[in-house]
Amino acid sequence: MELNFSSKALTNNKLPCFAATPTTGTLLNPSKSLCLASHHQLPRVSFSLSSTDPLKLITSRKVIAMAAGSSRDLEMSNLTALSPLDGRYWGKVKDLASSMSEFGLIYFRVLVEIKWLLKLSQIPEITEVPSFSKEAEAYLQAIIDGFSVDDALEVKKIEKVTNHDVKAVEYFLKQKCESHLEIAKVLEFFHFACTSEDINNLSHGLMLREALSSVILPSMDELINSISLMAKEFAYVPMLSRTHGQPASPTTLGKEMAIFAVRLSEERRYLAETRIKGKFAGAVGNYNAHISAYPNIDWPHVAEEFVTSLGLTFNPYVTQIEPHDYMARLFNTISQFNNILIDFDRDIWSYISLGYFKQITKAGEIGSSTMPHKVNPIDFENSEGNLGKANAELSFLSMKLPISRMQRDLTDSTVLRNMGGALGHSLLAYKSAIQGIKKLQVNEARLKEDLDQTWEVLAEPIQTVMRRYGVPEPYEKLKELTRGRAVNEESIREFIKGLDLPGEAKSQLLKLTPHTYVGAAAALAFAVDEALHL
């Protein structure tokens, strides 16, 4: 389908529409322009149908021709997008579109409906749906593999009549298959004994699984690996610690990066281990309709086989809906990952502010509209901002979705359509942080300067050695020497020389400097890969 931007689109303050010329299929309404909210290219997605192996999602990167033909058309579309994810930031989050968009939802509904029909054909007791021929199976597979934006638009066209999105998918499939002599005989077994939520909950589960496995987890891994590389690269770079914002015992820059890599990897592991669940038990979770039609079939067992064949975990205790507890757990885990990344963003921001990091500049970029010298830490600020937005949405999703009146109310339906926004802002934040990391350059001279000016941090090892050798009131003596007073190398060394300590102990203390008093920091930084949960 070619989309041509109309030059009259912005007249009378109206949002632009697109005159659509279909290359295949039929225009929804030939007399009207087609107004598309989703104006970008979407990757085509498909499942492989196998009788023995669980379904594995195959994401084809062959792009469906949905976007405007020219860069000007795309820019105009970006200007009118309601969400910045679909406008300004589209290029950074578009990989989520194949799974988390309206297109993705319709696609997975089509997949589930077809798979259920195939499952019915494999149940001997259902003689009305005999086993399909290889040719019929291939025909159904082709509907999945070839599902396109034109197909999705046809579903939306049907929905305008039915005012029911899932029923529209059923009718779409009947239209697709009515010309196939074998499948046409069993058209009424599309959506057999199903409530809409049987189809929806599996579709949402598959959407999340695809988004996580193909986009979110790989982005998390890239971020964690980037921070892990920093840990090893800067393992021996000493740095003044700050607790309560005040100088504290030295560490190394690499060890502080290692902490974040390990923390993030742990949440990433929890996320990957979250079991995405599904139900397929009918209108209120009891298989009422199933049993009324075929009382001798073990429907709970059939449902479990079907759900697990899609790669999901079966939930046998449900109402009309899968209760979404796993979603709450999943979204809370992503939110905690994001919280840790906010901590990282703020620390890096602070280190840049202290001068510990410089930022590599790019020709032509501007940091401030009035202060030419500025090189602002915008990547980490953008990351932090988007993480806050994502967490607000993730928190709402995790609190709202597990609550549904009695056997079901519809409040979850509209809320579930917003999962893509929460994941989109998270993804945008991960990419911003990764981009910021690539611009960082350690300023070792500035790090050295702070260490040279804070000899008082050696009060800790001195008083600890004094304790070992029984010197009375070690803490109090170091407090009197250092607290609120100017301390330098000379005063520290004079104090050590005057201590009643064994010669070897005194010699070791005299060798200490703020640069070398870093404990096992370097070793911890170098061993970070062993602690990662990837």
C-alpha positions in Angstrom: 0.0 0.0 0.0 1.3 3.4 -0.9 0.6 6.3 1.4 0.7 9.7 -0.2 0.6 12.7 2.1 -2.0 15.2 1.1 -1.0 18.8 0.9 -4.4 19.8 2.1 -4.0 17.8 5.3 -3.2 20.7 7.6 -6.0 23.0 6.5 -8.6 24.0 9.1 -6.3 22.7 11.9 -7.2 19.1 11.1 -4.9 16.2 11.6 -3.4 15.0 8.3 -4.8 11.9 6.6 -3.3 9.8 3.9 -4.7 9.0 0.6 -4.1 5.3 0.3 -3.6 3.4 -3.0 -3.5 -0.3 -2.3 -1.0 -2.4 -4.2 -2.8 -5.6 -3.0 -6.2 -6.2 -1.4 -9.1 -3.8 -1.2 -9.3 -0.3 0.2 -11.4 -0.1 3.3 -13.5 2.7 1.8 -12.4 3.8 -1.7 -14.3 7.1 -1.3 -12.4 8.2 1.7 -8.8 8.8 2.7 -7.3 6.4 5.2 -6.2 8.0 8.5 -3.4 5.9 10.0 -2.3 6.4 13.6 0.3 3.7 13.1 2.3 5.2 10.3 5.5 3.3 10.5 7.0 0.2 9.0 6.3 -3.0 10.9 8.3 -6.2 10.7 6.3 -9.2 9.7 6.1 -11.9 12.4 5.2 -15.6 12.0 5.1 -18.9 13.9 6.3 -22.2 12.7 3.7 -24.9 13.0 5.2 -28.2 14.2 3.4 -31.3 15.4 6.2 -32.3 17.7 8.1 -29.2 18.8 6.7 -26.2 20.8 5.9 -23.3 18.6 8.9 -21.0 18.1 8.3 -17.4 17.1 10.1 -16.4 13.9 10.4 -12.6 13.4 11.1 -11.8 9.8 12.8 -8.5 9.3 11.2 -8.2 5.9 9.3 -5.0 6.3 5.7 -4.6 5.4 5.2 -1.6 3.2 3.2 0.6 5.4 5.2 3.8 5.9 5.0 6.8 3.8 7.2 6.7 0.7 9.3 9.8 1.3 11.2 11.1 4.2 9.0 14.2 4.2 5.9 12.1 4.6 7.5 10.3 7.6 8.6 13.6 9.2 5.0 15.0 8.8 3.7 11.8 10.4 6.2 12.2 13.3 5.0 15.7 13.9 1.4 14.6 14.4 2.0 11.5 16.5 0.3 11.7 19.9 3.0 9.8 21.7 6.7 10.6 21.3 7.4 6.9 21.0 5.5 6.9 17.7 7.1 10.2 16.6 10.4 11.6 17.8 11.7 8.4 19.2 10.2 5.9 16.7 13.6 5.0 15.2 14.8 3.8 18.7 11.7 1.8 19.7 10.3 0.5 16.4 11.6 -3.1 17.1 8.8 -3.5 19.6 6.1 -2.7 17.0 5.9 -6.2 15.5 4.9 -7.6 18.9 3.4 -4.8 21.0 1.3 -2.9 18.5 -2.3 -3.3 17.4 -0.9 -5.2 14.4 0.9 -7.5 16.7 -2.2 -8.2 18.8 -4.3 -9.0 15.8 -1.5 -11.2 14.4 -1.3 -13.3 17.5 -5.1 -13.6 17.7 -5.0 -15.0 14.2 -2.3 -17.4 15.2 -4.1 -18.7 18.3 -7.4 -19.1 16.5 -5.7 -21.2 13.7 -3.7 -23.3 16.2 -6.9 -24.1 18.1 -8.6 -25.3 15.0 -5.6 -27.5 14.3 -5.7 -28.8 17.8 -9.3 -29.7 17.5 -8.5 -31.7 14.3 -6.1 -33.8 16.4 -8.7 -34.9 18.9 -10.2 -38.3 17.8 -13.5 -37.7 19.7 -14.2 -34.6 17.6 -15.2 -36.5 14.4 -16.7 -33.3 13.0 -13.2 -31.9 12.5 -11.2 -34.7 10.9 -7.4 -34.5 10.6 -6.4 -32.0 8.0 -4.4 -32.9 5.0 -0.9 -31.6 4.6 -2.2 -29.2 2.0 -4.9 -27.8 4.3 -2.3 -27.4 7.1 0.0 -25.6 4.7 -2.9 -23.3 3.7 -3.5 -22.4 7.3 0.2 -21.9 7.9 0.3 -19.5 4.9 -2.3 -17.3 6.5 0.0 -17.0 9.5 3.2 -16.6 7.6 1.8 -14.2 5.1 -0.2 -12.1 7.6 0.2 -8.5 6.5 -0.9 -4.9 7.3 -3.6 -5.3 4.6 -4.9 -8.4 6.4 -4.9 -6.4 9.7 -6.8 -3.6 8.0 -9.3 -6.1 6.8 -9.9 -7.3 10.3 -10.3 -3.6 11.4 -12.9 -3.2 8.6 -14.9 -6.1 9.9 -14.6 -4.8 13.4 -16.4 -1.6 12.4 -19.4 -3.8 11.7 -19.1 -6.2 14.6 -17.9 -3.7 17.2 -16.0 -6.7 18.6 -12.3 -7.1 17.9 -12.0 -10.8 18.6 -15.1 -11.7 16.7 -13.7 -9.7 13.7 -10.7 -12.1 13.7 -13.0 -15.1 13.6 -15.0 -13.7 10.7 -11.7 -12.7 8.9 -10.5 -16.3 9.1 -13.8 -17.7 7.9 -13.6 -15.4 4.9 -10.0 -16.5 4.2 -10.9 -20.2 4.4 -14.4 -20.3 2.8 -12.8 -20.9 -0.6 -10.8 -23.9 0.6 -13.0 -27.0 0.2 -11.6 -28.9 3.1 -11.4 -26.2 5.7 -14.7 -24.7 4.6 -16.5 -27.7 6.0 -15.3 -26.8 9.6 -15.6 -23.1 9.6 -17.8 -23.0 12.6 -15.1 -24.7 14.6 -13.0 -21.5 14.5 -13.3 -20.1 18.0 -15.0 -23.3 19.2 -16.1 -23.1 22.9 -13.9 -20.0 23.3 -14.5 -16.8 25.1 -12.7 -13.8 23.7 -10.3 -13.8 26.7 -9.1 -17.4 25.8 -7.8 -15.9 22.6 -6.7 -12.6 24.2 -4.7 -13.9 27.2 -2.7 -16.2 25.0 -2.1 -13.4 22.5 -0.9 -11.0 25.2 1.3 -13.7 26.6 2.9 -14.3 23.2 3.3 -10.6 22.6 5.2 -10.2 25.9 7.3 -13.3 25.2 8.3 -12.0 21.8 9.0 -8.5 23.0 11.1 -9.7 25.9 13.1 -12.4 24.0 13.7 -10.4 20.8 14.0 -6.8 22.1 14.0 -6.1 25.8 16.3 -8.8 27.1 18.9 -8.3 24.3 18.9 -4.6 25.1 19.3 -5.3 28.8 22.2 -7.6 28.0 23.9 -5.0 25.8 23.6 -2.5 28.6 24.9 -4.9 31.3 27.8 -5.9 29.0 28.7 -2.2 28.4 28.8 -1.5 32.1 30.8 -4.8 32.7 33.4 -3.6 30.2 33.7 -0.4 32.1 34.3 -2.4 35.3 37.2 -4.3 33.8 38.6 -1.3 31.8 38.7 0.9 34.9 39.4 -1.8 37.5 42.7 -0.2 38.5 41.6 3.5 38.3 41.4 4.7 42.0 38.6 7.0 42.9 37.6 8.8 46.1 34.3 7.4 47.5 31.6 9.6 48.8 29.2 8.5 51.5 26.6 11.2 52.5 28.3 13.3 49.8 31.5 13.5 51.9 35.0 12.0 51.2 35.1 8.3 52.2 37.5 5.3 51.8 38.8 5.1 48.2 37.6 2.5 45.8 38.2 2.0 42.1 36.0 3.3 39.3 35.8 -0.2 37.9 34.5 -1.7 41.1 31.7 0.8 41.3 30.7 0.0 37.7 30.8 -3.8 38.6 28.2 -3.3 41.3 25.7 -1.9 38.8 26.4 -4.7 36.3 25.8 -7.4 38.9 22.7 -5.7 40.3 21.2 -5.3 36.8 22.0 -8.8 35.8 20.3 -10.3 38.8 17.0 -8.5 37.9 17.5 -9.5 34.3 17.7 -13.2 35.4 14.5 -12.8 37.5 12.8 -11.4 34.4 13.9 -14.2 32.2 12.7 -16.8 34.7 9.2 -15.3 35.0 6.8 -17.9 33.7 4.3 -16.3 31.2 1.0 -18.0 31.8 -2.1 -18.7 29.8 -5.6 -20.1 30.2 -8.0 -21.7 27.8 -11.0 -22.7 30.0 -13.9 -20.9 28.5 -16.3 -18.2 29.8 -15.8 -18.6 33.5 -12.9 -21.1 33.7 -14.9 -24.3 34.0 -15.0 -25.7 30.4 -18.8 -25.4 30.6 -19.4 -25.1 26.8 -16.7 -27.7 26.0 -18.2 -30.3 28.3 -21.8 -29.7 27.0 -20.7 -30.4 23.5 -18.2 -33.3 24.1 -18.6 -34.6 27.7 -16.2 -37.5 27.3 -13.1 -35.4 26.4 -10.6 -34.4 29.2 -10.8 -30.7 28.4 -8.5 -29.5 31.1 -5.8 -31.8 29.7 -6.5 -30.6 26.1 -6.3 -27.0 27.3 -3.0 -27.6 29.0 -1.5 -29.3 26.0 -2.7 -26.4 23.8 -1.3 -23.7 26.0 2.0 -25.3 26.5 2.4 -26.0 22.8 2.5 -22.2 22.4 5.5 -22.1 24.8 3.4 -20.7 27.7 2.8 -22.1 31.2 -0.7 -23.4 31.8 -2.8 -21.9 34.6 -5.7 -24.2 35.5 -7.3 -22.0 38.1 -8.9 -19.0 36.4 -12.1 -17.1 35.9 -12.9 -15.7 32.5 -9.5 -14.2 32.5 -6.0 -15.3 33.4 -5.6 -13.3 36.6 -2.5 -11.4 35.4 -0.5 -12.1 38.5 2.5 -13.1 36.4 2.2 -9.8 34.5 2.4 -7.9 37.8 5.5 -9.9 38.8 7.0 -9.3 35.4 6.3 -5.6 35.3 7.6 -5.2 38.9 10.8 -6.9 37.9 11.3 -4.6 34.9 10.6 -1.7 37.2 13.2 -2.8 39.7 15.7 -3.2 36.8 14.8 0.4 35.8 15.3 1.6 39.4 18.8 0.3 39.5 19.5 2.0 36.1 18.2 5.3 37.5 20.7 4.9 40.3 23.4 4.3 37.7 22.3 7.2 35.6 22.4 9.5 38.6 25.9 8.3 39.7 27.3 8.8 36.2 25.7 12.2 36.1 27.4 13.1 39.4 30.8 11.8 38.3 30.5 13.9 35.2 29.6 16.9 37.3 32.7 16.2 39.5 34.8 16.0 36.3 35.7 12.4 36.7 34.3 11.7 33.2 34.6 13.8 30.1 32.2 13.4 27.3 33.4 12.9 23.7 31.9 15.6 21.6 30.4 15.3 18.2 30.9 18.0 15.5 27.8 20.1 15.0 26.1 19.2 18.3 25.0 21.9 20.7 24.8 21.6 24.5 23.2 24.8 25.4 21.3 27.4 23.3 23.0 30.2 25.2 26.2 28.8 26.7 28.5 27.5 23.9 30.9 25.7 26.2 28.3 23.2 27.6 28.6 19.5 27.0 25.6 18.2 29.0 25.0 14.6 30.1 21.8 14.5 28.1 21.9 10.7 27.4 21.8 9.9 31.1 19.2 12.5 31.8 17.0 11.2 28.9 17.5 7.7 30.3 16.5 8.7 33.8 13.4 10.6 32.5 12.2 7.8 30.4 12.8 5.3 33.2 10.6 7.4 35.5 7.8 7.5 32.8 8.2 3.7 32.2 8.0 2.9 35.9 4.9 5.0 36.4 3.2 2.9 33.8 4.7 -0.4 34.9 3.5 0.4 38.5 0.0 1.1 37.3 -0.1 -2.1 35.2 1.2 -4.3 38.1 -1.3 -2.8 40.6 -4.4 -2.7 38.3 -4.2 -5.9 36.2 -4.5 -8.5 39.1 -7.8 -6.8 40.1 -11.1 -7.8 38.3 -14.6 -7.8 39.7 -16.0 -11.3 40.4 -15.5 -13.5 37.3 -14.4 -10.6 35.1 -14.8 -7.0 34.3 -13.5 -5.2 31.2 -11.1 -2.8 32.8 -8.1 -4.9 32.0 -8.8 -4.8 28.3 -8.0 -1.2 27.7 -5.2 -1.2 30.2 -3.4 -4.1 28.4 -3.2 -2.1 25.3 -0.7 0.1 27.0 1.9 -2.5 27.7 3.9 -1.3 24.7 4.2 2.2 26.1 5.8 1.0 29.3 8.2 -1.3 27.4 8.9 1.4 24.8 10.0 4.0 27.4 12.1 1.3 29.1 13.8 0.4 25.8 14.4 4.1 25.0 16.1 4.5 28.4 18.3 1.5 27.9 19.5 2.8 24.5 20.1 6.3 25.8 22.2 4.9 28.6 24.2 2.8 26.2 24.7 5.8 23.9 25.9 7.8 26.9 28.4 5.2 28.0 30.0 5.2 24.6 30.7 8.9 25.0 32.4 8.7 28.3 36.2 9.3 28.7 37.8 8.9 32.2 39.6 12.1 33.4 42.3 10.4 35.6 43.9 13.8 36.4 40.7 15.0 38.1 40.4 11.7 40.0 44.0 12.0 41.1 43.5 15.6 42.2 40.7 14.6 44.6 42.7 11.8 46.1 45.7 14.0 46.6 43.6 16.4 48.6 42.0 13.9 51.0 44.7 12.2 53.0 42.2 12.1 55.9 40.7 8.9 54.4 43.7 7.0 55.8 42.4 7.6 59.3 40.4 4.4 58.8 43.3 2.0 58.2 45.5 3.6 60.8 43.0 3.3 63.6 42.2 -0.3 62.5 45.9 -1.3 62.7 46.2 0.5 66.1 43.3 -1.6 67.4 45.1 -4.8 66.3 48.2 -4.0 68.3 46.4 -2.7 71.4 47.1 1.0 71.1 44.5 2.7 73.4 41.7 4.9 72.1 42.7 4.6 68.4 39.4 5.9 67.0 39.4 8.9 69.3 43.0 9.8 68.5 42.3 9.7 64.8 39.1 11.7 65.3 41.1 14.4 67.1 43.6 14.5 64.3 41.3 14.5 61.3 37.7 15.6 62.0 37.1 19.1 60.8 40.8 19.8 60.3 43.0 20.2 57.3 45.0 16.9 56.9 47.8 16.3 54.4 50.4 13.8 53.6 52.9 15.3 56.0 50.6 15.4 59.0 49.4 11.8 58.4 53.0 10.5 58.2 54.1 12.3 61.3 51.2 10.8 63.2 52.1 7.3 62.0 55.8 7.7 62.9 54.8 8.6 66.5 52.7 5.5 67.0 53.9 2.6 69.3 53.6 -0.1 66.6 55.8 -3.0 65.4 58.2 -1.8 62.7 56.7 -3.8 59.9 53.2 -2.6 60.7 54.4 1.0 60.8 56.3 0.5 57.5 53.1 -0.7 55.8 51.1 2.2 57.0 53.7 4.7 55.8 53.5 3.1 52.3 49.8 3.8 52.1 48.4 6.6 50.1 44.8 7.5 49.1 45.6 6.1 45.7 46.7 2.7 47.0 44.2 2.3 49.8 41.5 0.5 47.7 41.4 -2.9 49.3 40.1 -5.6 46.9 38.3 -3.2 44.6 40.4 -4.0 41.5 40.0 -7.8 42.0 36.3 -7.5 42.4 36.1 -5.4 39.3 38.0 -7.9 37.2 35.9 -10.8 38.5 32.6 -9.2 37.5 31.9 -11.6 34.7 31.8 -14.5 37.1 29.1 -12.8 39.1 26.9 -11.8 36.2 23.6 -13.7 35.7 23.4 -13.7 31.9 
